[in-house]
Amino acid sequence: MIIIGLTGSIGMGKSTVASMFEEEGVPSFNSDAAVHKLYSPGGAAVGPVEAAFPGVTKDGAIDRVELSSRVVGNNEAIKRLEAIVHPLVRQAQAVFLQRNRDTGAAHVVLDIPLLFESGAAGLVNKIVVVSAQAYIQRARVLGRPGMTEEKFEAILALQTPDAEKRGRADFVIDTSGSFDDTRAQVRAVLDALREQS
């Protein structure tokens, strides 16, 4: 089973590309969705995160807006949060990978926003970086509700620069064009991987 590590900076279109892999029949693990589950009522991260950042829980779940206001721009707080959340996400990834090994999947996608930053690159066989032109990325991100220039810059500062990510990739998918163009690139990656295996 080939494990594809899918990554890309904020606003590059990674979630769209992950869904395109799924449309092509490749099971995909969404790290952001796993974190949402961990932060939901009954989620394994709720207690430890509340203990580390008192007051970030509302109705039995982590209030992501409140948590974000406590950690964005504070490297020490971010490291403390990651030390709680990353191991829990890794556990969920391990379950996903074992399930797909058991069912004989040829390829799977691990959609990991911080693939390089979290040291997860060693968990995958091939790296696919989703990229777009900087002005397109900026327009996409600043169009999101509640996003500001300051918040965008703070997030970018925590992420490996796009050019470095592309340099470390086995494949780059550029989402600057149309959905059809992006979908064609996804299919080309899968064709190349099938030829290699």
C-alpha positions as a Python dict, from the first residue, in 0.01 Angstrom:
ca = {
    (1, 'M'): (0, 0, 0),
    (2, 'I'): (140, 337, -104),
    (3, 'I'): (78, 611, 154),
    (4, 'I'): (45, 950, -14),
    (5, 'G'): (116, 1247, 212),
    (6, 'L'): (-96, 1537, 89),
    (7, 'T'): (-2, 1881, 214),
    (8, 'G'): (-10, 2247, 121),
    (9, 'S'): (-22, 2585, 288),
    (10, 'I'): (-345, 2755, 389),
    (11, 'G'): (-571, 2847, 96),
    (12, 'M'): (-393, 2629, -160),
    (13, 'G'): (-690, 2398, -226),
    (14, 'K'): (-573, 2091, -37),
    (15, 'S'): (-922, 1987, 79),
    (16, 'T'): (-1049, 2009, -279),
    (17, 'V'): (-761, 1791, -401),
    (18, 'A'): (-821, 1538, -120),
    (19, 'S'): (-1185, 1507, -225),
    (20, 'M'): (-1072, 1453, -587),
    (21, 'F'): (-849, 1165, -475),
    (22, 'E'): (-1154, 1018, -298),
    (23, 'E'): (-1360, 1057, -617),
    (24, 'E'): (-1090, 848, -789),
    (25, 'G'): (-1141, 575, -529),
    (26, 'V'): (-846, 654, -303),
    (27, 'P'): (-937, 651, 69),
    (28, 'S'): (-837, 978, 235),
    (29, 'F'): (-768, 1060, 600),
    (30, 'N'): (-848, 1423, 677),
    (31, 'S'): (-637, 1548, 969),
    (32, 'D'): (-849, 1864, 1011),
    (33, 'A'): (-1166, 1652, 1035),
    (34, 'A'): (-991, 1429, 1291),
    (35, 'V'): (-910, 1737, 1502),
    (36, 'H'): (-1274, 1855, 1476),
    (37, 'K'): (-1380, 1515, 1613),
    (38, 'L'): (-1122, 1534, 1892),
    (39, 'Y'): (-1254, 1881, 1986),
    (40, 'S'): (-1624, 1776, 1977),
    (41, 'P'): (-1824, 1671, 2285),
    (42, 'G'): (-1674, 1346, 2412),
    (43, 'G'): (-1361, 1395, 2201),
    (44, 'A'): (-1032, 1272, 2345),
    (45, 'A'): (-870, 1619, 2326),
    (46, 'V'): (-1139, 1812, 2515),
    (47, 'G'): (-1016, 1736, 2869),
    (48, 'P'): (-641, 1775, 2807),
    (49, 'V'): (-683, 2096, 2602),
    (50, 'E'): (-913, 2251, 2865),
    (51, 'A'): (-657, 2158, 3133),
    (52, 'A'): (-379, 2329, 2935),
    (53, 'F'): (-591, 2632, 2835),
    (54, 'P'): (-862, 2681, 3101),
    (55, 'G'): (-1181, 2838, 2970),
    (56, 'V'): (-1165, 2721, 2607),
    (57, 'T'): (-1448, 2467, 2650),
    (58, 'K'): (-1809, 2553, 2574),
    (59, 'D'): (-2098, 2301, 2596),
    (60, 'G'): (-1853, 2013, 2639),
    (61, 'A'): (-1653, 2095, 2326),
    (62, 'I'): (-1347, 2305, 2247),
    (63, 'D'): (-1446, 2654, 2133),
    (64, 'R'): (-1208, 2682, 1836),
    (65, 'V'): (-1241, 3062, 1814),
    (66, 'E'): (-1149, 3103, 2181),
    (67, 'L'): (-864, 2851, 2152),
    (68, 'S'): (-734, 3026, 1840),
    (69, 'S'): (-732, 3362, 2021),
    (70, 'R'): (-517, 3202, 2294),
    (71, 'V'): (-259, 3033, 2070),
    (72, 'V'): (-221, 3222, 1739),
    (73, 'G'): (99, 3426, 1755),
    (74, 'N'): (220, 3245, 2069),
    (75, 'N'): (474, 2979, 1973),
    (76, 'E'): (497, 2829, 2321),
    (77, 'A'): (117, 2789, 2339),
    (78, 'I'): (108, 2634, 1992),
    (79, 'K'): (377, 2381, 2091),
    (80, 'R'): (180, 2293, 2405),
    (81, 'L'): (-137, 2241, 2199),
    (82, 'E'): (43, 2034, 1934),
    (83, 'A'): (195, 1810, 2204),
    (84, 'I'): (-162, 1720, 2306),
    (85, 'V'): (-329, 1698, 1965),
    (86, 'H'): (-66, 1548, 1731),
    (87, 'P'): (-33, 1213, 1915),
    (88, 'L'): (-414, 1175, 1914),
    (89, 'V'): (-428, 1245, 1540),
    (90, 'R'): (-145, 993, 1483),
    (91, 'Q'): (-351, 729, 1668),
    (92, 'A'): (-648, 796, 1439),
    (93, 'Q'): (-418, 779, 1134),
    (94, 'A'): (-282, 443, 1249),
    (95, 'V'): (-635, 301, 1275),
    (96, 'F'): (-719, 435, 926),
    (97, 'L'): (-401, 286, 775),
    (98, 'Q'): (-455, -55, 936),
    (99, 'R'): (-818, -66, 819),
    (100, 'N'): (-711, 7, 461),
    (101, 'R'): (-424, -245, 472),
    (102, 'D'): (-679, -505, 586),
    (103, 'T'): (-910, -424, 294),
    (104, 'G'): (-624, -434, 41),
    (105, 'A'): (-621, -67, -67),
    (106, 'A'): (-345, 4, -322),
    (107, 'H'): (-315, 373, -230),
    (108, 'V'): (-433, 592, 57),
    (109, 'V'): (-404, 965, 121),
    (110, 'L'): (-303, 1117, 453),
    (111, 'D'): (-418, 1479, 427),
    (112, 'I'): (-178, 1649, 673),
    (113, 'P'): (-162, 2031, 664),
    (114, 'L'): (158, 2040, 873),
    (115, 'L'): (326, 1737, 711),
    (116, 'F'): (677, 1884, 725),
    (117, 'E'): (631, 2096, 1037),
    (118, 'S'): (501, 1805, 1249),
    (119, 'G'): (768, 1560, 1137),
    (120, 'A'): (506, 1339, 968),
    (121, 'A'): (686, 1322, 632),
    (122, 'G'): (856, 1002, 749),
    (123, 'L'): (516, 830, 775),
    (124, 'V'): (445, 849, 401),
    (125, 'N'): (586, 697, 81),
    (126, 'K'): (514, 984, -158),
    (127, 'I'): (455, 1355, -98),
    (128, 'V'): (203, 1555, -300),
    (129, 'V'): (214, 1931, -242),
    (130, 'V'): (-89, 2140, -338),
    (131, 'S'): (11, 2488, -448),
    (132, 'A'): (-128, 2797, -617),
    (133, 'Q'): (-2, 3140, -712),
    (134, 'A'): (45, 3364, -407),
    (135, 'Y'): (-217, 3622, -510),
    (136, 'I'): (-477, 3345, -554),
    (137, 'Q'): (-390, 3198, -214),
    (138, 'R'): (-422, 3541, -48),
    (139, 'A'): (-760, 3612, -212),
    (140, 'R'): (-896, 3271, -107),
    (141, 'V'): (-783, 3303, 255),
    (142, 'L'): (-886, 3666, 306),
    (143, 'G'): (-1230, 3574, 167),
    (144, 'R'): (-1289, 3343, 465),
    (145, 'P'): (-1516, 3462, 748),
    (146, 'G'): (-1324, 3615, 1038),
    (147, 'M'): (-990, 3613, 856),
    (148, 'T'): (-765, 3919, 879),
    (149, 'E'): (-432, 4010, 721),
    (150, 'E'): (-266, 3973, 1064),
    (151, 'K'): (-412, 3629, 1126),
    (152, 'F'): (-319, 3517, 773),
    (153, 'E'): (41, 3635, 821),
    (154, 'A'): (62, 3463, 1163),
    (155, 'I'): (-57, 3133, 1010),
    (156, 'L'): (185, 3164, 717),
    (157, 'A'): (473, 3228, 958),
    (158, 'L'): (411, 2887, 1118),
    (159, 'Q'): (406, 2701, 786),
    (160, 'T'): (700, 2583, 579),
    (161, 'P'): (723, 2825, 281),
    (162, 'D'): (543, 2708, -33),
    (163, 'A'): (862, 2708, -242),
    (164, 'E'): (1035, 2480, 10),
    (165, 'K'): (735, 2246, 19),
    (166, 'R'): (736, 2221, -361),
    (167, 'G'): (1109, 2145, -352),
    (168, 'R'): (1049, 1850, -117),
    (169, 'A'): (752, 1710, -311),
    (170, 'D'): (738, 1402, -531),
    (171, 'F'): (446, 1567, -711),
    (172, 'V'): (306, 1922, -717),
    (173, 'I'): (-60, 1987, -799),
    (174, 'D'): (-123, 2349, -900),
    (175, 'T'): (-478, 2461, -822),
    (176, 'S'): (-446, 2804, -984),
    (177, 'G'): (-654, 2688, -1282),
    (178, 'S'): (-994, 2523, -1321),
    (179, 'F'): (-1132, 2227, -1125),
    (180, 'D'): (-1101, 2018, -1442),
    (181, 'D'): (-734, 2109, -1470),
    (182, 'T'): (-676, 2017, -1105),
    (183, 'R'): (-865, 1688, -1149),
    (184, 'A'): (-647, 1601, -1449),
    (185, 'Q'): (-335, 1656, -1235),
    (186, 'V'): (-475, 1425, -962),
    (187, 'R'): (-533, 1153, -1222),
    (188, 'A'): (-181, 1205, -1361),
    (189, 'V'): (-33, 1153, -1012),
    (190, 'L'): (-230, 829, -970),
    (191, 'D'): (-125, 708, -1316),
    (192, 'A'): (240, 775, -1229),
    (193, 'L'): (208, 591, -896),
    (194, 'R'): (44, 292, -1062),
    (195, 'E'): (331, 273, -1309),
    (196, 'Q'): (584, 280, -1024),
    (197, 'S'): (415, 6, -820),
}
